């Protein structure tokens, strides 16, 4: 009987231990919530069943929680990389590993859905998450069409499927880039855009879809743009010149249902008050300060600071949708601070602001009760280049701080030994 009892107890332990492991108390750190509670100098964050159970001052921990000591550390929400090709590009120069967009030969563009090609085992995902990136927007990057397709939101945890929201937003280009894709002039891009929205509206109203004949779109693309036209999903529009941004704001007034965000906006500071008044958010790269072309003659590293000061909702990201180094977004935010942006605004630009832009702020972007438990413990100021995460939690699961890079470092750290490198583990 004693042996049976012991076996039963062991079996019960196997059943309950995973649930117990999901209860974690992060205790004693400086908690930067990015929510209503602001900054707690010595706080406790409780994680339970993949969500945040509580955020409060003090060190009190309920029974049943595994304690993680964060005294002397900084505790923040996970970082949101808002404009990436993460998981859609493995090797930039190898076509077979690039799934971020369609070429001009494709029979559609607006209908392209990047979520189908995202690889959860891409080597850049662990490289990014051990630097504190817990969520990302994967953005289609076709260069031959005005509409590039639909992007997806992903988590960076260890899972067979990392897509949390497919078709989360659509992407288009206006300005010089858009013009180059539909005729060579900025005005041509605007005409194409207007008629594309008309096609989408007409397609949605038709009873017999087989009778559809678009002005500029195929039936497939017209159907895909329906949710954009109705404002059901955000539309990211790439543009840099101030006059192009002004034209986009005019289109927004004519089509008030459109939920627009502007990517690039390197001359955005020149029309910052207009952007704020229209409540149109921007995604900017604070490193851009050179006139790389005639659309960016007024580029400046003070762009993010000036936009934020005017009341624009600023998200900081690499405007080119890099697939290998989304982790650098922390450095971008730090440089925005160095060029006049308040620290809190810069940190909001890589946490809560992208969550709001992509309509997931009810789940992500801040440390608040009920939100998904994406939490990072830092050994210093997260916007300082020498700071690093000491622990990363994604959906309440503690992530090993291991990537292909750390494995290679460990493998070749010790050069002694008789076996050739190829045979070492």
C-alpha positions in Angstrom: 0.0 0.0 0.0 2.9 2.4 0.8 4.4 1.8 -2.6 1.1 2.4 -4.3 0.7 5.6 -2.3 4.1 6.8 -3.3 3.5 6.1 -7.0 0.2 8.0 -6.8 1.9 11.0 -5.2 4.6 11.0 -7.9 1.9 10.8 -10.6 0.0 13.7 -9.0 3.2 15.7 -8.8 3.6 15.3 -12.6 0.1 16.6 -13.2 0.2 19.6 -10.9 3.8 20.8 -11.4 3.4 22.4 -14.8 0.4 24.5 -13.5 2.5 25.5 -10.4 5.4 26.5 -12.7 3.1 28.9 -14.5 2.7 31.0 -11.4 5.7 33.4 -11.1 6.3 36.4 -8.9 8.8 38.9 -10.1 9.8 40.7 -6.9 11.6 43.9 -5.8 12.5 45.5 -9.2 11.8 48.9 -10.5 8.7 48.2 -12.4 8.0 50.4 -15.5 4.4 49.5 -16.2 3.6 51.8 -19.2 0.1 51.8 -17.8 -1.9 53.7 -15.3 0.3 52.7 -12.3 3.3 54.4 -14.0 6.7 53.5 -12.3 6.9 51.5 -9.1 10.3 51.9 -7.4 10.0 48.5 -5.7 7.2 46.4 -7.1 5.9 42.9 -7.7 4.5 41.5 -10.9 2.5 38.3 -10.6 2.2 36.0 -13.6 -0.4 33.3 -13.7 -1.5 31.0 -16.6 0.2 33.1 -19.2 -1.3 36.4 -18.0 -0.5 39.2 -15.6 -2.4 38.5 -12.4 -1.4 41.7 -10.5 1.1 44.6 -10.5 1.6 46.2 -7.1 4.1 47.9 -4.9 5.9 46.0 -2.2 7.4 42.5 -1.9 4.4 40.5 -0.7 4.0 37.2 -2.6 0.9 34.9 -2.4 1.4 31.2 -1.7 2.1 29.0 -4.7 4.2 31.4 -6.7 7.8 30.8 -7.7 9.8 33.9 -6.8 12.2 35.6 -9.2 14.3 38.2 -7.3 14.5 41.4 -9.3 16.0 43.7 -6.6 18.3 46.2 -8.3 16.8 45.4 -11.7 14.4 47.1 -14.1 11.2 45.2 -15.0 9.3 46.3 -18.2 6.8 45.0 -20.7 8.2 43.1 -23.6 9.5 45.1 -26.5 7.3 45.3 -29.7 9.3 45.4 -32.9 6.7 47.2 -35.1 8.1 46.9 -38.7 10.1 43.7 -39.4 10.5 40.8 -41.8 11.1 38.5 -38.9 10.4 34.9 -39.8 9.7 35.8 -43.4 13.4 36.3 -44.5 16.1 33.9 -43.5 18.9 34.9 -45.9 18.4 38.2 -47.7 20.4 37.2 -50.8 18.8 33.8 -51.2 15.4 34.0 -53.0 14.2 30.7 -51.7 14.3 32.0 -48.1 12.6 35.3 -48.8 8.8 35.1 -48.3 8.2 38.8 -47.6 6.5 39.9 -50.8 5.4 39.1 -54.4 7.1 40.2 -57.6 5.5 42.1 -60.5 4.7 38.7 -62.2 2.3 37.8 -59.4 -1.5 38.0 -60.3 -2.2 39.8 -57.1 -0.6 42.0 -54.5 -3.1 43.5 -52.0 -4.3 39.9 -51.4 -0.9 38.6 -50.4 -0.9 37.3 -46.9 2.5 37.1 -45.3 1.3 34.9 -42.4 1.4 31.8 -44.6 5.2 32.0 -45.1 6.3 32.8 -41.5 8.9 30.3 -40.2 8.7 29.9 -36.4 12.1 28.3 -36.5 13.9 31.2 -38.2 17.3 31.7 -36.5 16.6 35.4 -36.1 13.7 34.8 -33.7 15.8 33.5 -30.8 18.5 36.2 -31.5 15.8 38.8 -31.1 13.9 37.5 -28.1 17.0 37.1 -25.9 17.4 40.9 -26.4 13.9 41.5 -25.0 11.8 41.5 -28.2 8.7 39.6 -27.4 6.3 40.6 -30.2 6.7 41.8 -33.8 4.7 43.0 -36.7 5.9 41.1 -39.9 5.4 43.5 -42.8 5.1 42.5 -46.5 7.8 44.1 -48.5 7.1 43.7 -52.2 8.6 46.5 -54.3 6.6 46.1 -57.5 3.1 47.0 -56.4 1.5 50.0 -54.7 -0.3 47.6 -52.3 2.1 45.0 -50.8 -0.5 42.9 -49.0 -1.4 41.9 -45.5 1.0 41.7 -42.5 0.8 39.6 -39.4 1.5 39.9 -35.7 3.7 37.2 -34.0 5.0 36.3 -30.6 8.6 35.3 -30.3 8.1 32.3 -28.0 9.1 28.8 -28.7 6.1 27.4 -30.6 5.1 25.5 -33.7 3.0 28.5 -34.8 3.9 32.0 -33.7 1.3 34.0 -35.6 -1.1 35.5 -33.2 -3.1 37.7 -35.7 -2.9 37.1 -39.4 -4.1 39.8 -41.8 -3.6 42.3 -38.9 -2.9 45.2 -41.2 -2.3 46.1 -44.8 0.6 47.9 -46.5 0.8 50.4 -49.3 3.3 53.0 -50.7 2.7 56.6 -51.9 5.1 59.4 -52.6 8.0 58.7 -54.8 8.1 54.9 -54.1 4.4 54.6 -54.9 4.7 56.6 -58.0 7.5 54.5 -59.3 5.3 51.4 -59.1 2.3 52.7 -61.0 3.5 55.1 -63.6 6.4 57.2 -62.3 4.7 60.2 -60.7 3.4 60.9 -57.2 0.1 61.9 -58.7 -0.2 58.6 -60.5 0.1 56.8 -57.2 -2.7 58.9 -55.6 -5.0 58.3 -58.6 -4.3 54.6 -58.4 -5.0 54.6 -54.7 -8.3 56.4 -55.0 -9.5 54.1 -57.8 -8.4 51.0 -55.8 -10.6 52.1 -52.9 -13.5 52.6 -55.4 -12.9 49.2 -56.8 -13.0 47.7 -53.3 -16.2 49.5 -52.4 -17.9 48.5 -55.7 -16.8 44.9 -55.3 -18.2 44.8 -51.8 -21.6 46.1 -53.0 -22.0 43.7 -55.9 -24.3 40.8 -55.6 -22.8 38.8 -58.4 -19.0 39.0 -57.9 -18.4 37.3 -61.2 -19.5 40.5 -63.0 -16.8 42.6 -61.4 -14.5 44.5 -63.7 -12.1 46.7 -61.8 -10.7 50.0 -62.8 -7.2 49.1 -61.5 -7.7 46.0 -59.3 -8.4 42.3 -59.9 -11.4 40.8 -58.1 -9.0 39.1 -55.7 -7.3 42.4 -54.7 -10.6 44.3 -54.6 -11.9 41.7 -52.1 -8.8 41.9 -50.1 -9.0 45.7 -49.8 -12.5 45.7 -48.5 -11.6 45.5 -44.8 -9.1 48.4 -45.4 -11.7 50.5 -47.2 -14.1 49.9 -44.3 -11.5 50.8 -41.6 -11.6 47.3 -40.2 -7.8 46.9 -40.3 -5.0 49.5 -40.1 -3.3 50.6 -43.4 0.4 51.4 -43.2 1.4 53.9 -45.9 5.1 54.5 -46.7 5.9 58.2 -47.4 8.7 60.6 -46.3 8.3 64.0 -48.0 6.2 66.5 -46.1 4.0 67.2 -49.1 3.3 63.5 -49.5 2.2 63.3 -45.9 -0.1 66.3 -46.5 -1.6 64.5 -49.5 -2.2 61.4 -47.3 -4.0 63.5 -44.7 -6.2 64.9 -47.5 -7.0 61.4 -48.6 -7.9 60.6 -45.0 -10.3 63.5 -44.9 -11.9 62.3 -48.1 -12.0 58.7 -46.8 -12.6 59.1 -43.1 -13.1 55.4 -42.4 -9.5 54.6 -43.3 -7.3 53.8 -40.3 -3.9 55.1 -41.5 -0.4 55.1 -40.1 2.5 56.6 -41.9 5.8 54.7 -42.2 9.0 56.6 -42.7 7.7 60.2 -42.2 11.3 61.6 -42.3 10.0 65.1 -43.0 7.1 64.5 -40.6 8.3 67.1 -38.2 7.4 69.7 -40.7 3.7 68.8 -40.6 3.7 67.5 -37.0 0.7 69.6 -35.9 -1.4 68.4 -38.9 -0.6 64.7 -38.0 -1.5 65.3 -34.4 -4.7 67.0 -35.3 -5.7 64.2 -37.6 -4.7 61.6 -35.0 -2.5 59.7 -37.5 0.3 57.8 -36.0 3.8 57.4 -37.5 6.5 54.7 -37.5 9.9 56.4 -37.7 13.6 55.5 -37.6 15.5 58.0 -35.4 18.8 57.3 -37.1 17.7 58.9 -40.4 19.3 62.3 -40.7 20.7 62.5 -44.2 19.0 63.6 -47.5 19.2 60.1 -49.1 16.9 61.3 -51.9 14.7 64.2 -52.8 12.0 63.0 -50.5 14.2 63.3 -47.4 15.9 66.6 -47.8 14.8 67.7 -44.3 15.5 64.5 -42.5 16.8 65.0 -38.9 17.5 62.9 -35.9 15.2 65.3 -33.9 12.2 64.1 -36.0 10.9 61.6 -33.4 11.3 64.2 -30.6 9.5 66.9 -32.5 6.7 64.6 -33.6 6.1 63.4 -30.0 6.2 67.0 -28.7 3.5 67.9 -31.1 1.3 65.1 -29.8 1.8 62.6 -32.5 1.7 58.9 -31.5 5.2 57.8 -32.4 6.3 54.2 -32.9 10.0 53.6 -33.4 11.2 50.9 -35.8 13.4 50.2 -38.8 11.4 51.7 -41.6 13.0 49.2 -44.0 11.4 46.1 -42.3 14.7 44.4 -41.4 14.4 40.7 -40.8 17.7 40.1 -38.9 18.1 42.8 -36.3 14.8 43.9 -34.8 16.6 44.0 -31.5 18.3 47.2 -32.6 15.0 49.0 -32.0 16.2 49.6 -28.4 19.2 51.5 -29.7 17.0 53.5 -32.0 14.9 54.5 -29.1 18.0 55.4 -27.0 19.2 57.6 -29.8 15.8 59.3 -30.0 16.3 60.2 -26.3 19.8 61.5 -27.0 18.2 63.8 -29.6 15.5 65.3 -27.4 12.8 62.7 -27.0 11.7 62.1 -23.3 12.7 58.7 -22.1 9.1 57.7 -21.3 8.0 58.7 -24.8 10.8 56.7 -26.4 10.0 53.6 -24.4 6.3 54.0 -25.2 7.3 54.1 -28.8 8.6 50.5 -28.6 5.9 49.1 -26.2 2.4 50.5 -25.8 2.3 52.7 -28.9 2.8 49.9 -31.4 0.3 47.8 -29.5 -2.2 50.7 -29.9 -1.3 51.1 -33.6 -2.0 47.4 -34.3 -5.1 47.4 -32.1 -3.8 45.0 -29.5 -3.3 47.4 -26.6 -5.9 45.5 -24.6 -3.6 42.5 -24.6 0.0 43.9 -24.9 2.3 46.8 -24.5 2.0 47.4 -20.7 2.1 45.6 -17.4 -1.5 45.6 -16.4 -3.8 42.9 -14.9 -5.3 40.6 -17.5 -2.8 41.4 -20.2 -0.6 38.7 -21.7 2.5 38.1 -19.6 5.3 39.4 -21.8 7.8 40.7 -19.2 11.5 41.5 -19.3 13.9 41.9 -16.4 16.9 44.1 -17.3 20.3 44.5 -15.6 20.2 48.3 -16.4 18.4 50.9 -18.4 17.0 49.0 -21.4 17.7 51.9 -23.7 21.4 51.9 -22.8 23.4 49.9 -25.4 25.3 47.9 -22.7 22.2 46.8 -20.8 20.9 43.2 -21.4 17.9 41.1 -20.3 18.4 38.8 -17.3 15.1 37.1 -17.9 12.5 37.1 -20.6 8.9 35.9 -20.2 6.7 35.5 -23.2 3.0 34.6 -22.5 4.2 33.7 -19.0 6.8 31.2 -20.1 10.4 31.9 -19.2 12.5 31.8 -22.3 16.1 30.3 -22.2 18.5 33.1 -23.2 20.0 30.9 -25.9 20.3 31.5 -29.7 22.4 30.3 -32.5 24.9 33.0 -31.8 25.3 32.1 -28.1 25.7 28.4 -29.1 28.5 29.3 -31.5 30.1 31.5 -28.9 30.1 28.7 -26.4 31.3 26.1 -28.9 34.4 28.1 -29.9 35.1 29.9 -26.7 37.7 27.2 -25.7 40.1 26.7 -28.6 42.0 23.9 -26.8 41.3 20.2 -27.3 42.4 17.5 -29.7 39.2 17.1 -31.7 38.7 19.3 -34.8 36.0 22.0 -34.5 33.6 20.2 -36.8 33.4 17.3 -34.4 32.8 19.3 -31.2 29.5 19.8 -29.6 
